[in-house]
Amino acid sequence: MMSTTGKAIIFLALAFALTWAIVGGGWIMGWHNVQQSAVYTLAASMFGPSIAAVTCALVFEKGRRREALGLFFKPNLWWLWAWIIALVIAFGASLVTVAAGQAQFVDIASNYLAQARAAVPEQGAAIDQAAQIPGLTWIIVAQAALLGALINTPVLLLSEELGWRGYLYDLWRRFGFLKYTLATGVIWGLWHAPAIYLFGLNYPDHRLIGIPLFVLYCALLSFPFTLVRDRGSKSLVPAAILHGTLNAVGGVAALGLSQAVFPWSGVVGVGGFVVLTALAAISWLVCRHAPTLARAPTSA
């Protein structure tokens, strides 16, 4: 029988190899220079962990594949909490940024329309018409928090989360909250390294320092992820809800700032780090006395 360590090594090797090959290949092809091609390349690269997870579950987890991947769909209150936590992170980061005197609150709709006008000036008439819609800011926020989250959640479940909070959770959660959370967070951050350095993901003007910053970001973000995964009725869904909602609302929250420049770059900037540090402490306090949730290892 394959040991836990062996399974983890094979899973991580596959996840990294698949994702890094797609990102590296896209960079060689010059797709990082074309926005649409860059988006497609990064979207495809997200599926490295899920392909690795499903492959390992099929090969190593006969009779318990659903459990190994966390594919349970019985809702509980933590599905809602996962959504709320994502909103707290995104808008809390903006609040901290303003409180620190690094930006001022501005109207999200006005900022959005100004950016749209700069990107597609030929659509000026349509943008002027959109500006007349009553309550446009609330419509944009609601669309991101509800529709965006609804679209993103299954995508993130079937890509990144099937690996990190699915198969890797099944392998490593038994070793304790802190060990699993920190190890997964650091690995998750490093997995993004080529996308950050070659494609400018999250830190387009600070790519080299962006890698260790994002590793730290993912390590902190992993704490609430583990919390909702632990409490979510053995289900991967709350982690996917948290991830999908955060991806949907993070950019919208940043539109509410007069500026979001490095190192105050929205959720991946100082404001986000402050909020995540507080959430990490809360998550640890909630989970530290919880029993180990995963089955005992059969071998080391």
N, C-alpha and C positions, 0 to 999 in steps of 0.2 A: 504493500500500500504506500502510495506517495505521501511523504511527510508534509506537514503544514508549511514548513520552510520551502520545500521543493515546489509546492503548488504556488506559493507567493512569488517565487523567483520566476517561474514560467509565466504566470499571469502578468507580472510587471514587465518582463522582457517583451512579451507580445504587445502589450498596451503601448509601451514606449516606442517600439520598433514601428508599429503601424502608424501611429500619429506622427512621429518624427519623419518617417519616410514621406508621408503626404505633404507635410509642411516644407520639408527640404526640397522635395520634387517640385512643388509649386513655386518655390523661390528660384530654383534653377530655371524654370520655364518663364520666369519674369512675371508671374501672376501677382506678385506683391505690388506691382506698379499700377495695376488696374483694379479699382475699388470692387467691382462686381466679382471679378475673378478671385480677389483676395478673400471676399466674404465666403464664396463657395468653397475655397480651399480650406479655410479655417473650420467651416461647418462640417466638411467631410472628415477633417482630422479629429473631431470630437468623438467619433465612433470607434477609435482605437480601444478604449477601455471596455466597451460593450462587446466588441468582437472577441477580445481576449477573455472576458468573463464568461460568455456563453460557451466558448471553446473549452475552457477549463472545466466548467460545470458539466458539459457533455462527457468529457473524458474522465474526470475524477470524481464526480458526485452522483453516481448512479443511485437512484432511489430517493434522492433528496435535492434534486436540482432546483426546484421551486424555492425551497428554503434557503439554499446556498445563494440564490440571487435576490432574495427578498421580495419575490413576486406574489405578494398578498394584497388584497384590495378591499379590506374591511375598514371603512372609515371610522375615525374616532376624532376627539376634540383636537388632537395634536396636528391633524391636517390643517385645521384653521389656524392654530398657533404658528405653524410653519409659515403660512402666508403673512400673518401679522409680523413675525420676526423679520421677514424680508423687508417689509415697509419701514419698520423701525430702523433697520440698518441704512437703507437708502436715504430716507428723509432725516434721520438722526445725524448722518454724516454732514448733510447740508446745514443743519441747525448748529452743529459744533463749529463748522467753518465760519458761519456768520458770527457766532458768539466770540470766536477768536479774533474777529476783526479782519478776516482775510477776504471777505466778500460781503455783499448786501443781497437781500432778497429782491428778486425781480419777478415780473409776471411771466409765468412759464409759457403761456400762449404767445406773448409778444416776442420772447426770445426764440421760441420755436419757429415762428413765422419769419423772423429776421434771418435765421440760419437757412431756412428754406429758400428765401429770396436770394441770398448770396450763392446758394448751390445751384439753383435753377432760375436765373433772372427772367427767362422767357415766360415763366409761369406767374409773372407779377400780377396779372389781372385775377387769376384764380386765388392767389394768396390774399389779395385785397378783399376779395369776397369772403374768404374764410375768416378774416379778421372781424367780420361783422356778426359772426355766430355768437349768440349770448352764452356766457359760461363756458367759453372754449377751453380755458385752463382746466376746469373740472372735468370736462369731456376727455381731454388728453390724459389726465391722471387716471381717471376711471378706465379708460381704454387700455392703458398700460397695466394697471393693477388687476384688471379682470380679464379682458380679452388677451392681452399679452401674456399674462400668467397662464391662462388656459391653453394657449398655443405652445408656449415654451415648456410646460411641465412634461407632457409626453415625450417631447424631443429630448429633454435632458434626462428623463428616466431611461430612455432607450439608448442613450449615448454614454455620457460621463458617469452618471449615477449608478448605472448597472454594474460598473466596475468598482468605483471608490466606496460607495455606501451599500453596494450589493455584495459582490463576491469577496472583496477585500475585507469588508466588515465581517462577513462570515468566518474568514480565516483568522482575523486579528483581534476582534472585539473581546475575545476570551482572555486576552492578556492584560485587560484593564482599560479604563476610560482614557487616562492620560497617554499611555503608550500607544494605543490605537489611534487616538485623535491626533496627536502630534506627528506620529510617523506618517499617517495618511495625508495630513495637511502639507508636510514638507514634500512628500513625493508628488502630490497633486500640483503643488506650485512648480516644482522642477519640470514636471511633464509639460508645462506651458512654455518652457524656456525658448524653444525655437520660434514659437509664434510671437513671443515678445521681441526677441532680438531680430528676427528676419522680417516680420510683418508689422512690428510696432504695436502689438496688441496692448492696450491700456496705457502704455508709456511710449508713445511714438517719438518723442523728443529726448527720451532718457532711457534708451533701450538696455544698456549694460547694467545700470543700477536698478532698472526696472525688474530684473530677474530676482535678485535677493529680496527686493521689496514685495514682490508678488508671492514669493515663498512665505514670507512672514504673514502677508495678508491671508493666504490660504490656510496657514497653520492656525491663525486666530479664528477664521471663518469655520474651520472644522469643528470647533466646540459646539456652536448651536446646531450644526449638522448632525453631530453625534447625539445630541440631546433629542432632537425630533425623531431621529432614527430609532433610538432606544424606546421612545414612548409611543411609537406609531404602530402598535399591534403587529410587530415583526415585519412591517411593510417598508418598502423602499420609497413609497409614494410621498411621505412628508418631506424627505430630503429633496426629491424632485420638485415638489411645490416650492420649497424654500429657494432652490437654485433657479427655477424658472421665473419665479416672481422677482427675485433680486435682479436677474438679467433684464427683465422687462422694465422695471421701475428705476433702476440705477441711473440711466441716462436722463430720464424725465426729471428726476429729483435734481440732477446737476443743472438742468435748464432753469431752475428757480434761483440760481446764483448769478450775480453780476459778472463773476469770473470763476473759473474752476481750473486754475493753473497749478502746475507742479510746484511744491509737493501737496497742494490742496486740491487734488484731482478727483473730486467726488468721493464715491465709496472706496476707491483704491488709493485715496490720499490720506492725509493726516486725520481728517474728520472721520473717515471710515475706520481707521485704526483705533481711534479713541472709543468709538461705539463698540467695535468688535472686542476690544479689551474688556470692557464692562460686561458684554454678553458672554465672553469666554469665562469670566469669573462666576457669573450667575449659573452658567451651564455646568461648570465643575461642581459648584456647591449643590446643585440639584442632583447630580448624578454620582457624586463620590461615594455615597453610601448604598447605591443601588447594587444588587447582586449582579454577577457576571451573567450576561444575557445569552452569550453564544455557548454552544456545546463544548465540552472539554476536548482538548486536542488528543488525537490518537497517537501522535508521535511528535517529536520536536523538530 
